[in-house]
């Protein structure tokens, strides 16, 4: 299957600098994991990449997390492989709407996606093509199957044609780059006392950070009673506290340098 040249109206292109990609995401409530799959057609040949992750913060977006990450992967893959154009087939409207500004990105993750898409659009030409989900489009359905299958795998699935150069190092670079962009609050979570010892001898707990973050949240006229989850970690490199506050409709990530902390 993967050694054959694929030529259909959906995958064929007259532009040697264009990559055609189909993407999809999935989510398992039982596993609390999201996954994604990307089917890429490069120079008439086919590559499939899929992966699953259980970042508890990113998983708040359920299958949308996978959809966004798949799109970012396709963009970065195109750029890393020195192609100038990407034709991106998707079934979740936000992929195009947030990337083109037709939807206003309101959360940290969607803003990160929109910013990343803007950056990529300066380097490659991206054509978005909406596909109706579960309507028999062969490659959309295949991406869906790969994404669902990835939920039950601990590693990555990479199928590639023998005529293409090995992609192991490139994939590691792509995955790291996408993760760096996509990750927000990671590390310590709510309920785990951080007990950060500052140079001045003060010990800061996560509860103190959460109280401070709630003040910032309230200052934005967001109801305290709507808060569903708080997470925090200490960024050693930036010497800053990072606190995530989440409700069903909003999320905020607040940062404060430890040298500026006054509680």
Secondary structure as the mmCIF struct_conf table of DSSP 4:
data_model
#
loop_
_struct_conf.conf_type_id
_struct_conf.id
_struct_conf.beg_label_comp_id
_struct_conf.beg_label_asym_id
_struct_conf.beg_label_seq_id
_struct_conf.end_label_comp_id
_struct_conf.end_label_asym_id
_struct_conf.end_label_seq_id
TURN_TY1_P TURN_TY1_P1 UNK A 2 UNK A 3
BEND BEND1 UNK A 4 UNK A 4
HELX_LH_PP_P HELX_LH_PP_P1 UNK A 5 UNK A 6
BEND BEND2 UNK A 8 UNK A 8
TURN_TY1_P TURN_TY1_P2 UNK A 9 UNK A 11
BEND BEND3 UNK A 14 UNK A 14
TURN_TY1_P TURN_TY1_P3 UNK A 16 UNK A 17
STRN STRN1 UNK A 18 UNK A 28
TURN_TY1_P TURN_TY1_P4 UNK A 29 UNK A 32
STRN STRN2 UNK A 33 UNK A 42
TURN_TY1_P TURN_TY1_P5 UNK A 43 UNK A 44
STRN STRN3 UNK A 45 UNK A 53
TURN_TY1_P TURN_TY1_P6 UNK A 56 UNK A 57
HELX_RH_3T_P HELX_RH_3T_P1 UNK A 58 UNK A 61
TURN_TY1_P TURN_TY1_P7 UNK A 62 UNK A 62
HELX_RH_AL_P HELX_RH_AL_P1 UNK A 63 UNK A 80
TURN_TY1_P TURN_TY1_P8 UNK A 81 UNK A 82
BEND BEND4 UNK A 84 UNK A 84
STRN STRN4 UNK A 85 UNK A 90
BEND BEND5 UNK A 91 UNK A 92
TURN_TY1_P TURN_TY1_P9 UNK A 93 UNK A 93
HELX_RH_AL_P HELX_RH_AL_P2 UNK A 94 UNK A 100
TURN_TY1_P TURN_TY1_P10 UNK A 101 UNK A 101
BEND BEND6 UNK A 102 UNK A 103
BEND BEND7 UNK A 107 UNK A 107
HELX_RH_AL_P HELX_RH_AL_P3 UNK A 108 UNK A 121
TURN_TY1_P TURN_TY1_P11 UNK A 122 UNK A 123
BEND BEND8 UNK A 124 UNK A 124
STRN STRN5 UNK A 125 UNK A 130
TURN_TY1_P TURN_TY1_P12 UNK A 133 UNK A 134
BEND BEND9 UNK A 135 UNK A 136
HELX_RH_AL_P HELX_RH_AL_P4 UNK A 138 UNK A 150
TURN_TY1_P TURN_TY1_P13 UNK A 151 UNK A 152
BEND BEND10 UNK A 154 UNK A 155
STRN STRN6 UNK A 157 UNK A 159
TURN_TY1_P TURN_TY1_P14 UNK A 162 UNK A 163
BEND BEND11 UNK A 164 UNK A 164
HELX_LH_PP_P HELX_LH_PP_P2 UNK A 165 UNK A 166
HELX_RH_AL_P HELX_RH_AL_P5 UNK A 168 UNK A 182
BEND BEND12 UNK A 185 UNK A 185
BEND BEND13 UNK A 187 UNK A 188
STRN STRN7 UNK A 189 UNK A 189
TURN_TY1_P TURN_TY1_P15 UNK A 190 UNK A 191
BEND BEND14 UNK A 192 UNK A 192
STRN STRN8 UNK A 196 UNK A 197
TURN_TY1_P TURN_TY1_P16 UNK A 199 UNK A 200
BEND BEND15 UNK A 201 UNK A 201
STRN STRN9 UNK A 203 UNK A 204
HELX_RH_AL_P HELX_RH_AL_P6 UNK A 206 UNK A 219
TURN_TY1_P TURN_TY1_P17 UNK A 220 UNK A 221
HELX_RH_3T_P HELX_RH_3T_P2 UNK A 224 UNK A 226
STRN STRN10 UNK A 229 UNK A 235
TURN_TY1_P TURN_TY1_P18 UNK A 236 UNK A 239
STRN STRN11 UNK A 240 UNK A 246
BEND BEND16 UNK A 248 UNK A 249
STRN STRN12 UNK A 251 UNK A 257
HELX_RH_3T_P HELX_RH_3T_P3 UNK A 258 UNK A 260
#
